[in-house]
């Protein structure tokens, strides 16, 4: 009977409870991404994309920053090579995020690990890793809770795909929603993520170096996506130097 409950994922089972915990934890971020999903939909509608084409893209790519860049570059016919290169640059941080998460997915078969990585984004990665660190400190094993991650990442994926499609339909009616100040939603979400992963000033030093490197790159190469790999590389280099010095 107990085995049946565990496999069913019902709210009364440990798996169901963990999924529910993930869904609850990500609720504030779900609200925060709605305006940007609508904005992306409005921009896509202006480029001639339909309420089927855009959700197909956002569901398969699932990385908001690169999707905004792709829509900005979208033409008819689209310059696929340019879009692919920019998308790769913007999403290059996912290489590092995936490598960090791989240690927690190594025991899973590919049919489970690949979907988990497909729905990985900044928010799901940060919440999943922060929860794993918290569980390890409390002596819980395994530290990384896959059901919790499924609740977080699955909720974000559904909300993003749903509201980007809705944005195609109603976005043109709403107009530029950033004039209402909704463009502060994304920075606020990332500040919350940083607060959850804060481990002290020394640990945050690579973040500062990464920020300065990315901002400098943006200043000298405005409109490009080079600031993403430059910022990530600067942060990694700082970590290596700090580790080497003990």
C-alpha positions as CSV (number, residue, x, y, z in Angstrom):
1,X,0.0,0.0,0.0
2,X,2.8,2.3,0.9
3,X,4.6,1.6,-2.3
4,X,1.5,2.4,-4.3
5,X,1.2,5.8,-2.5
6,X,4.8,6.7,-3.2
7,X,4.5,5.9,-6.9
8,X,1.2,7.7,-7.2
9,X,2.6,11.0,-6.0
10,X,-0.6,11.8,-4.1
11,X,-0.5,14.8,-1.8
12,X,-0.4,12.4,1.2
13,X,2.8,10.7,0.0
14,X,6.3,11.9,0.6
15,X,6.7,12.5,-3.2
16,X,3.4,14.5,-3.3
17,X,4.4,16.5,-0.3
18,X,7.7,17.4,-1.8
19,X,6.1,18.4,-5.1
20,X,3.6,20.6,-3.2
21,X,6.4,22.1,-1.2
22,X,8.1,23.1,-4.4
23,X,4.9,24.6,-5.9
24,X,4.4,26.7,-2.8
25,X,8.0,27.9,-2.6
26,X,8.0,29.1,-6.2
27,X,4.6,31.0,-6.0
28,X,6.1,34.5,-5.6
29,X,8.3,34.0,-8.6
30,X,5.4,32.8,-10.7
31,X,3.7,36.1,-10.1
32,X,6.9,37.9,-11.0
33,X,7.3,36.3,-14.4
34,X,3.8,37.0,-15.6
35,X,4.4,40.6,-16.8
36,X,7.5,39.5,-18.7
37,X,5.7,36.6,-20.3
38,X,3.0,38.9,-21.5
39,X,5.6,41.4,-22.7
40,X,7.4,38.6,-24.7
41,X,4.1,37.6,-26.2
42,X,3.3,41.1,-27.2
43,X,6.7,41.5,-28.9
44,X,6.3,38.2,-30.7
45,X,2.8,39.2,-31.9
46,X,4.3,42.3,-33.4
47,X,6.8,40.1,-35.3
48,X,3.9,38.0,-36.7
49,X,4.2,35.0,-34.4
50,X,1.0,33.1,-33.4
51,X,-0.3,31.9,-30.1
52,X,0.9,28.4,-31.1
53,X,4.3,29.2,-32.5
54,X,5.5,31.2,-29.5
55,X,4.5,28.7,-26.8
56,X,6.2,26.0,-28.9
57,X,9.4,28.1,-28.8
58,X,9.2,29.0,-25.1
59,X,8.3,25.4,-24.2
60,X,11.3,23.9,-26.0
61,X,13.9,26.6,-25.3
62,X,12.6,27.7,-21.8
63,X,15.1,30.5,-21.2
64,X,13.6,33.9,-21.1
65,X,16.6,36.0,-21.8
66,X,17.5,34.2,-25.0
67,X,13.9,34.3,-26.1
68,X,13.7,38.1,-25.8
69,X,16.9,38.2,-27.9
70,X,15.5,35.8,-30.5
71,X,12.3,37.8,-30.9
72,X,14.3,41.0,-31.2
73,X,16.3,39.4,-34.1
74,X,13.3,37.8,-35.6
75,X,12.7,38.7,-39.3
76,X,10.8,37.1,-42.2
77,X,12.6,34.9,-43.2
78,X,14.6,34.6,-39.9
79,X,18.4,34.8,-39.8
80,X,18.7,31.4,-38.1
81,X,22.5,31.4,-37.7
82,X,22.5,34.8,-36.0
83,X,19.6,33.7,-33.7
84,X,21.4,30.5,-32.8
85,X,24.6,32.3,-32.0
86,X,23.0,34.8,-29.8
87,X,20.9,32.2,-28.1
88,X,24.0,30.1,-27.4
89,X,25.8,33.1,-25.9
90,X,22.9,34.1,-23.7
91,X,22.3,30.5,-22.6
92,X,26.0,29.7,-22.1
93,X,25.5,30.1,-18.3
94,X,23.4,26.9,-18.5
95,X,26.5,24.9,-19.1
96,X,27.8,25.9,-15.7
97,X,24.4,25.5,-14.0
98,X,24.0,22.0,-15.6
99,X,27.4,20.9,-14.5
100,X,26.7,21.9,-11.0
101,X,23.4,20.1,-11.0
102,X,24.8,17.0,-12.7
103,X,26.2,15.7,-9.4
104,X,22.6,15.5,-8.1
105,X,21.3,13.8,-11.2
106,X,24.0,11.2,-11.8
107,X,22.0,8.4,-10.4
108,X,19.0,9.0,-12.7
109,X,18.5,7.3,-16.1
110,X,18.7,9.7,-19.1
111,X,14.9,9.5,-19.6
112,X,14.5,11.3,-16.2
113,X,17.7,13.4,-16.2
114,X,17.1,15.0,-19.6
115,X,13.6,16.3,-18.9
116,X,14.9,17.7,-15.6
117,X,17.6,19.7,-17.4
118,X,15.1,20.8,-20.1
119,X,13.1,22.7,-17.5
120,X,16.1,24.0,-15.7
121,X,16.2,27.9,-15.6
122,X,17.7,30.4,-13.3
123,X,14.9,30.3,-10.8
124,X,14.4,26.5,-10.7
125,X,18.2,26.0,-10.5
126,X,18.7,28.5,-7.7
127,X,15.7,27.2,-5.6
128,X,16.7,23.6,-6.1
129,X,20.3,24.1,-5.2
130,X,19.5,26.3,-2.2
131,X,17.1,23.7,-1.0
132,X,19.7,21.0,-1.4
133,X,22.2,23.0,0.6
134,X,19.7,23.6,3.4
135,X,18.7,19.9,3.5
136,X,22.4,18.9,3.7
137,X,22.9,21.2,6.7
138,X,20.0,19.6,8.4
139,X,21.5,16.2,7.8
140,X,18.8,15.0,5.3
141,X,19.7,12.6,2.6
142,X,19.6,12.9,-0.3
143,X,20.2,16.6,-0.2
144,X,18.7,17.3,-3.6
145,X,15.0,16.7,-3.6
146,X,13.9,15.8,-7.1
147,X,10.2,16.0,-6.3
148,X,10.7,19.5,-4.9
149,X,12.6,20.4,-8.0
150,X,9.8,19.0,-10.2
151,X,7.3,21.2,-8.3
152,X,9.4,24.3,-8.8
153,X,10.5,23.8,-12.4
154,X,7.2,22.3,-13.6
155,X,5.3,25.3,-12.2
156,X,7.6,27.8,-13.8
157,X,7.5,25.9,-17.1
158,X,3.7,25.8,-17.2
159,X,3.3,29.4,-16.1
160,X,5.8,30.7,-18.7
161,X,4.5,28.8,-21.6
162,X,0.9,29.6,-20.7
163,X,1.4,33.3,-20.3
164,X,3.7,33.8,-23.3
165,X,0.9,32.3,-25.4
166,X,-1.6,34.5,-23.7
167,X,0.6,37.5,-24.3
168,X,0.4,36.9,-28.1
169,X,-3.4,37.2,-27.8
170,X,-3.8,40.1,-25.3
171,X,-0.3,41.7,-25.3
172,X,-1.0,44.1,-28.2
173,X,-4.1,45.3,-26.4
174,X,-2.2,46.0,-23.2
175,X,0.6,47.9,-25.0
176,X,4.0,48.5,-23.4
177,X,3.5,47.1,-19.8
178,X,6.9,48.3,-18.8
179,X,5.5,51.8,-18.4
180,X,3.7,50.5,-15.3
181,X,7.0,49.6,-13.7
182,X,6.7,45.8,-14.2
183,X,10.2,45.7,-15.6
184,X,11.4,45.7,-12.0
185,X,9.9,42.3,-11.5
186,X,12.8,40.3,-13.0
187,X,15.5,42.1,-11.0
188,X,13.4,41.7,-7.8
189,X,13.2,37.9,-8.5
190,X,16.9,37.6,-8.9
191,X,17.6,39.6,-5.8
192,X,15.4,37.2,-3.9
193,X,17.4,34.3,-5.4
194,X,20.7,35.8,-4.3
195,X,19.3,36.4,-0.8
196,X,18.5,32.7,-0.6
197,X,22.0,31.6,-1.7
198,X,23.9,34.2,0.4
199,X,26.7,32.5,2.4
200,X,28.7,35.6,3.4
201,X,30.8,38.3,1.9
202,X,33.8,36.1,0.9
203,X,31.6,33.7,-0.9
204,X,29.8,36.6,-2.7
205,X,33.1,38.1,-4.0
206,X,33.0,36.1,-7.3
207,X,29.4,37.4,-7.8
208,X,30.8,41.0,-7.5
209,X,33.6,40.3,-10.0
210,X,31.2,38.6,-12.4
211,X,28.8,41.6,-12.1
212,X,31.6,44.2,-12.7
213,X,33.0,42.2,-15.7
214,X,29.5,41.8,-17.2
215,X,28.6,45.4,-16.7
216,X,31.9,46.6,-18.2
217,X,31.4,44.3,-21.3
218,X,27.9,45.7,-21.7
219,X,29.2,49.2,-21.5
220,X,31.7,48.7,-24.3
221,X,29.6,46.3,-26.4
222,X,26.0,47.5,-25.8
223,X,23.3,45.4,-27.4
224,X,25.5,42.3,-27.6
225,X,25.2,39.1,-25.4
226,X,29.0,38.8,-24.7
227,X,28.5,40.0,-21.2
228,X,27.0,36.6,-20.2
229,X,30.0,34.4,-21.0
230,X,32.4,37.2,-19.9
231,X,30.6,37.5,-16.5
232,X,30.4,33.8,-16.0
233,X,34.1,33.3,-17.0
234,X,35.2,36.1,-14.6
235,X,33.3,34.5,-11.8
236,X,34.8,31.1,-12.4
237,X,38.3,32.5,-12.7
238,X,37.8,34.3,-9.4
239,X,36.7,31.1,-7.7
240,X,39.7,29.2,-9.0
241,X,42.1,31.9,-7.8
242,X,40.4,32.0,-4.4
243,X,40.6,28.2,-4.1
244,X,44.2,28.1,-5.1
245,X,45.1,30.6,-2.4
246,X,43.1,28.6,0.2
